[in-house]
Amino acid sequence: MSTPVVYVHGLWLPGEESLILRHRLARGFDLALQAFRYSAASSSMGDITAHLESFVRELKAPAVHFLGHSLGGLVIHRFLERFPDQPPGRAVFLGPPCVGSRAAQGAARFAPIAHLMGPSVAQELLQPHERRWVQARPLGIIAGSQPLGVGQLLAGFAEENDGTVAVSETRMPGATDHIVLPVSHLGMLLSARVARETGSFLTHGRFTIR
């Protein structure tokens, strides 16, 4: 029986962007990706994590992995802080803005965009955070270094970034491992290499590269 992987998407994404990644994880690692959907624009983080708890409980699985892209990684982090008693498994975050997001802060200066961000984004991305991973569940983080995306213009990055999130923004003390791959923020969802490293960590608890 395939181990379910609960995928939590990033800001303004619908979940379907994980289709190629889902196929690669199923074919190469026998992992069954299940997309959890939420609205950052209309929901608080408390509401989102409560719905995620129901979603995971309804899977009725003895083991569950978590995979978060961008803001989705922070949703998982908050969820496990609030509901730590979950089935065993591992977690991978793709391009998570762990310490806040300079790109989101830049975008928030424009009123129409700020209106679309919602309370969860204001809480998680527009203020600096010192998050720490304290879960027993192993966590692997994949950052991107291909600077393609409008976020680079909004943030004015002068350091390695994926076009939306700087590599330095993806680091979280307490994480098991952290690697940087030559992919953009959205491109990591289409990357065979990211899929391979994600599958390796979820299956074996380690990335294949250092």
C-alpha positions in Angstrom: 0.0 0.0 0.0 1.4 3.4 -1.0 2.2 5.8 1.8 0.2 9.0 1.5 2.0 12.3 1.0 -0.1 15.3 2.0 0.9 18.1 -0.4 0.2 21.7 0.7 0.5 24.3 -2.1 1.8 27.8 -2.0 0.1 31.2 -2.2 -2.5 31.6 -4.9 -1.8 28.1 -6.3 -4.7 25.5 -6.7 -2.9 22.3 -5.9 -3.1 20.9 -9.5 0.4 22.4 -10.2 1.7 19.3 -8.3 0.5 16.9 -11.1 3.9 16.1 -12.6 5.5 15.8 -9.2 2.7 13.5 -8.1 3.3 11.2 -11.1 7.1 11.1 -10.4 6.7 10.3 -6.7 4.1 7.5 -7.5 6.2 6.0 -10.3 9.6 6.2 -8.7 8.9 5.8 -5.0 5.4 4.4 -4.6 4.2 7.5 -2.8 0.6 8.6 -3.2 0.4 12.4 -3.2 -2.8 13.9 -1.8 -3.4 17.6 -2.4 -4.8 19.7 0.5 -6.4 22.9 -0.8 -6.9 26.1 1.2 -7.5 29.9 0.6 -4.8 32.1 2.1 -6.8 35.2 1.0 -9.9 34.3 3.0 -8.7 32.1 5.9 -6.7 32.5 9.0 -3.8 30.2 9.8 -5.9 28.7 12.6 -8.7 27.8 10.2 -6.3 26.4 7.6 -4.5 24.1 10.1 -7.9 23.0 11.6 -9.0 21.9 8.1 -5.7 20.2 7.5 -6.1 18.2 10.7 -9.5 16.9 9.5 -8.0 16.1 6.1 -5.1 14.1 7.6 -7.5 12.3 10.0 -9.8 11.2 7.2 -6.9 9.5 5.4 -6.9 6.9 8.3 -3.3 6.0 7.4 -0.7 4.4 9.7 2.0 6.7 8.3 1.8 10.1 6.6 4.4 12.2 4.9 4.1 16.0 4.3 5.3 18.0 1.4 4.9 21.8 1.3 5.7 24.3 -1.5 6.5 27.8 -0.4 3.8 29.0 2.0 2.6 25.4 2.2 5.7 24.5 4.2 4.8 27.1 6.8 1.2 25.8 6.9 2.6 22.3 7.7 5.0 23.8 10.3 2.1 25.6 12.0 -0.1 22.5 11.7 2.4 20.3 13.5 3.0 22.9 16.2 -0.8 22.9 16.9 -1.5 19.2 16.2 1.7 17.3 17.0 0.1 13.9 17.5 0.1 12.7 13.9 1.0 9.4 12.2 4.8 8.9 11.8 6.5 10.0 8.6 8.8 12.6 7.2 8.4 16.1 5.7 10.0 18.0 2.8 9.6 21.8 2.2 10.2 23.3 -1.2 11.3 26.9 -1.2 9.8 27.8 2.1 10.1 31.5 3.2 11.0 30.4 6.8 12.1 33.7 8.2 9.6 35.8 6.3 9.4 37.0 2.7 11.0 40.1 1.3 9.2 39.5 -2.0 5.8 39.4 -0.2 6.8 42.5 1.8 7.5 44.3 -1.5 4.2 43.1 -3.0 2.3 44.3 0.0 3.2 47.9 -0.8 0.7 47.6 -3.7 -2.9 47.8 -2.3 -4.6 45.5 -4.8 -2.0 42.8 -4.2 -2.1 43.3 -0.4 -5.8 42.7 -0.5 -5.3 39.3 -2.1 -2.8 38.2 0.4 -5.2 37.7 3.4 -4.6 37.2 7.1 -2.5 34.1 6.9 0.1 35.7 4.6 0.2 38.9 6.8 0.9 36.7 9.8 3.5 34.4 8.3 5.3 36.3 5.6 5.1 40.1 6.2 6.9 40.0 9.6 10.3 38.5 10.4 10.2 35.1 12.2 12.7 33.0 14.0 11.1 29.6 13.3 12.7 26.4 14.6 11.9 22.8 13.7 11.3 20.9 17.0 9.3 17.9 15.7 10.7 14.4 15.9 9.6 14.0 12.3 12.7 14.4 10.0 12.5 17.6 7.8 14.4 18.1 4.5 14.4 21.5 2.8 15.1 22.1 -0.9 15.9 25.7 -2.0 16.3 27.0 -5.5 19.1 29.1 -7.0 17.6 29.9 -10.5 16.5 33.5 -10.2 13.4 33.5 -12.4 10.3 35.3 -11.2 8.9 38.7 -10.5 9.6 38.3 -6.8 13.2 39.0 -7.5 12.2 42.5 -8.7 10.0 43.1 -5.7 12.6 42.0 -3.2 15.7 43.4 -4.8 17.7 40.3 -4.0 21.5 40.7 -4.0 22.0 37.1 -3.1 21.2 33.6 -4.3 17.5 33.1 -4.8 14.9 31.2 -6.8 13.1 34.3 -8.2 10.7 34.5 -5.3 12.5 33.3 -2.1 16.2 33.8 -1.2 18.2 30.7 -0.2 18.9 32.4 3.2 15.1 32.7 3.8 14.6 29.0 3.4 16.8 27.9 6.3 15.2 26.6 9.5 17.2 25.6 12.6 16.4 22.1 13.6 15.8 20.8 10.1 17.5 17.5 9.3 19.0 18.5 5.9 19.0 21.5 3.5 20.1 21.4 -0.2 20.2 24.0 -3.0 19.3 23.0 -6.6 19.4 25.0 -9.8 15.7 25.5 -10.1 13.2 28.4 -9.8 10.5 28.8 -7.3 7.8 27.3 -9.6 10.2 25.3 -11.7 11.0 23.1 -8.7 7.5 21.6 -9.0 8.4 20.5 -12.6 12.0 19.3 -11.9 12.8 15.6 -12.1 15.8 16.3 -9.8 13.6 17.9 -7.2 11.2 15.0 -7.4 14.0 12.5 -7.0 15.5 14.3 -4.0 12.0 14.7 -2.5 11.2 11.0 -3.0 14.6 10.0 -1.5 14.1 12.0 1.6 10.5 10.9 2.2 11.5 7.3 1.6 14.9 7.0 3.2 15.2 10.2 5.4 18.1 11.7 3.4 18.9 13.5 0.2 21.2 11.9 -2.4 23.4 14.9 -2.6 25.3 17.0 -0.1 
